[in-house]
């Protein structure tokens, strides 16, 4: 199969790239240098300070200076890391302090939605820096991509503390300027083809709740959508995916990446999550990749808001980020969904 790739123009400045095809500026935060400060904040659920300290030690071993948000230990209603105002204050502190060059979220759970109206879009645009998280943090990542700033769907502080590999090594490489070029084996559910667009997505429950609201991407953007989920039922995933199809953003989707689906409850007669989702895409002539190892298990980092290329071929799949940075090929194993059949 012959693949034609769009030419992307990347400016010499480290923090700016421009999609010349659409004429839309996208902000690429600067890569880190030894000695830079990195903040650890908790926008959603609380985590023990021991986990944050362990993550801080790992980050210190990378040659960086970790700093922990002042409200991260304020347990609220036995769930959140402080009130919504306190969590928003920590995130704004991390964003607005220009000596801080990247922000790790401690964990997801629930609560990021409380911050969406508390952090103005201009805050992300005026202080571009890498923010890293996944799961419930999907909502913040989408808001940042909506602001036109790249961010990272990747491992959080509690996973950094546990040295979860290969995600920990890859995220460190990205922060210092080396981008992964992913290659994974082909799935029998894949649909071959080539697509280019802005990479957005994350946890299906969280993404479907905010996509198409007042926080949405400019309609002129082509999108490559990636989704993952855990501990939901097949019928819930079916409903959430249909919600996405009804939202305006979906008209811009040029390719789809289905990530890991972990501990999914088997309540419909499908052999896999992918079989169910693919059956709903018969009227879309777009490439589809199944089994990409992004989600709560492996959580290999993806650069959200970045222009990228998706090549789904008969024997393998490649995902390439078309932004400034070094390139390091990385071969990953395919994610295998786990259905719980009670």
N, C-alpha and C positions, 0 to 999 in steps of 0.2 A: 504494500500500500504506500503510495507516494503521499508525503505529508508536506503541506505548505505552511510555513510559519510567518506570522506577521512580524514586521520590523518594529521593535520598541526603541525609542530614543531615551537614553538615560543621561541626565545632565552630570557634569563633573562634580557638582556639589553633592555631598554624601546624603543630604536629607531631602532631596527632591527628585522625583522622576515624573515624566509626563507621558501619558498615553497619547501618542500623536494621532492614532486612529480616531479617537473620540475627542481629542483636544481638551481633556480634563486633567487638571493637575492633581497629583496624589503625593502626599508628604511621606517620605521614607525617613523615619527617625535615624539619627546618627548611630553608627556602631560604637561600641564601648572601647575604652582603652584602660590599661592597667591603672589602678588607683581610683577609678570612677566610683561614685556612690550608687548603690542599688537599694531601693526601698522595699520592705515587706509590709503589706497591708492586708486587712481582712474585710473585704466589702460585703461578705455574706456571713456564713456560720463562723463561730468561734473555734479556734484551735488552741491547745495548750501552748504556753510560752516555750516549753521545752522543745516543741517541734519547730517553732520559729528560730530558736537559738541554734538548733542543729542545722537548719537550712542556712542560717547566717554563717555558720562555720564552713559549710561547703562553699558558699559564695566567696567567703574570705580566701579559701584555698584557690580560687580562680584569679586571685590578685585584685579583687574588688573590695570596696568598703560597704558592708551591709548596714542599713539603719532600719529600725523597726518602728512602725507607726505607733503614736502615743496612746491610741485608744484600743489597740488590738486585744488587750486583756480585760476589757470591760464587758463581761458576760451580761447579756440582756435577754430577759424572758427565757432564760435557760437554753438559748439557741444562738442568738446573734452575737457578733463581736462588737457590742455597743449598740446604741440607738442608731436609727438611720442617719440622724444628723452627725453623730460621732463618726460613723463609718465614712460618710461623705466628706467630713472634715479631714480624715486621714488620707483619703484618695486625693483631695484637692491639694493638701500639703505636699504629697509626693509628686503631683503633676506640676505645681507652681514653683517648687524649689528647683531652680535651674542647675543646681549643683548635683541633683539626682538625675541619673541618666537612664534608668530602667526601673520598672515596678513589677515585682512578683506578687500575685495574689496568694494568700495562704491556703485557701480551699474554697469550694463552692457550697453546695447544699441548697440554700435558698436565701434570698435577701438582696441580690444585686438589683432587682427591679426597683427597690426603694430609692436607689441612687440616680435613676435616669433623669428625673426632674430636678435633681439637686446639683448636677454637674453640667454647666452650660457647654454647648458644642465648642464655643470659642476657647474654652480651657484646654481641650485636646489640640486644637489647631495652633494656639499660641505657644504651647509647651510640648511639642512632639517628642515623645520618648517611647521606648518599647514597653508595652504592658503585656504581661503573660498570665494566662489562666485558661480554664476550660470549664465544662459543666455549666453551673449556674452563672459563671462569669461570661458565658456566651452573650448575655444581654449587654454587658459593658463593651465587649469586643465589637458587637454589631453597631453600637452607638459611636464607637471610635471610627470604625470603617465608614459609617454615615458621615462623620465629620471630615472624611478624606484623609485619614491618617492610618498608616499600617500598624498592626499589632500582631500578637502571636498567640495562637491557640496551642497551648503547650502545658508542660508540667507545672504544678503549683508548689508552694513552699513545702508542704508536707511530703510531697514526692521527691523534691530535691533533698530533703532531710534524710529520706530513705535511700538516696542514690539510685533511684529507679532508672534502669538503663533499657534501651539506648537513649531515652528521652533526655536524660541529664546531660550527656555528652553533646548531643545535637543542639540543645538549646544554648549551651555554653558557646559552641562554635558559631551559631547564628549571631549571638550578641557581639562576638568579636569579629564578625564580618565574613564568615564562611557559610554559604548557603547549601542546604542539601538538595541534590537532584535525586528524587526518589524513583525507585524501580521496584515493582512488586509483580509476583506471578499473576497470570490471568485467571479469572473466575469464569465458570461456564455460564454465569448469568450476565457477563459483561456485554456491552454493545460497543463495537469498534468505531473509531473515528477520532478526529482532532478537534479540539476546542480551545479558544483563548478567551480570557475574561478576568474580571476581578474576583478573587477567591473570597467567599463569605460562607458562613454557616456555623456549625457547632452542634450543641445538644439540641435535638429536635423539639423537645417540649419548650425549651427556652427560646429558641430561634423563632418558632412558629407563633409565639406569644407577642413578639415585637415586630417581626417583619411585616411590612405593609401598614404599620401605624404611622404616626407622625415622624417616627424614627425609621427612615427608609432610604435606600440608595437612590441616587439620581437615575431616572428611567433610561437615560442614554447609555448607562453602563451595561456591557455584556457581563454576565455572571457565571462563574463556575461554583456550584453549590455543593457543600459537603455537610453531611449530617451523621450523627451517631446518637445512640440512646442506650439506657440501661434500666433494668428493673421495671419495665412497662410491659403491657400485654400487646399481643399482635393487633388486637382491634383498636387499642389506643394509638399505636404507631400508624395504623391505617387512617384513623381519623385526623391525626396531626398532619400527616402528609397531604391529605386532601385539603386541609386548611391552607397549607402552603400553595397548593395548586390554584386556590381561589384568590390568592393575593396577587396584587399587581406586579410585584417584583418577579414572580415566576415566569412572566412573559419574556424576561431578559435572560433566563437560564439557558446557557449554551452547552453545558456539560454537568454531570452529576457524579459525585463521589459518595458512595455509601461506606461509612466507616464501621467501627465495631458496634455490635448490638449484644450487650452483655446481660445475662440472666433474664431473658425475655420470656414472659408467660405465654404458653402455648394454648390459645383459646380459639383459634381458627385453623382450618384444615389446610395449612400450607407447610411445605417442607422446610422453609427458611424465611427469614425476614426479606431477604433479597428477592426470593420468588414472588412474594406478595407485592413488593414495591414495583418490581419490573413489570408486573402484570398491569399496573396502572399507568404505564408510560408508552403504551402502544401508539398513541397519537403524537409523540414527540420524537422527531428525528435528530437525536442528539447522542453523543457518546456517553456511556455509563460505566463507571468503575465500581465493582463490588469488592468488599473485603479489604479496603484500605485500612491499615492498622492505626487509626486515629480514634481516640475515645478514652474511656476511663481506665482501660487495661494498659495499653502500650503508650498511648498519648504522645506519639512522635509529633514534633512541632510542625505546625503549618502557619505560614505568614498570611494572616487575614488582611483583606484590603489591598493585597498586592496583585498586580497583573501576573498571570501565570499561563502556562500551556499544559493541557492535558492530552496525552496521546494514549489511546486505548487500542492496543494491537492484539492480534490473535494469540500471542504467546506471553505478552507482558504488558504492563502499564507504566508510563513515565509521567511524572509531575515535575515541572520546571518553573522556578520563579524568575520572571523577567525583570529583575531589579538589579541595582548595583550591588556587587559583592563577589567574593570568590565562590567557586563551585566545587563541591565534593560529592561525587556519586555515592548513593547509599542504597543498598539492596535490603528490602524488608520482607518479612514473611507476611503472608496474607492472613487477615483476621478471620477467625471461624466463629460465627454466631453461636451462642449457647441458648437453646430453648429449654425452658423448664416445663416438663410434661407431668403435671400432678394427676 
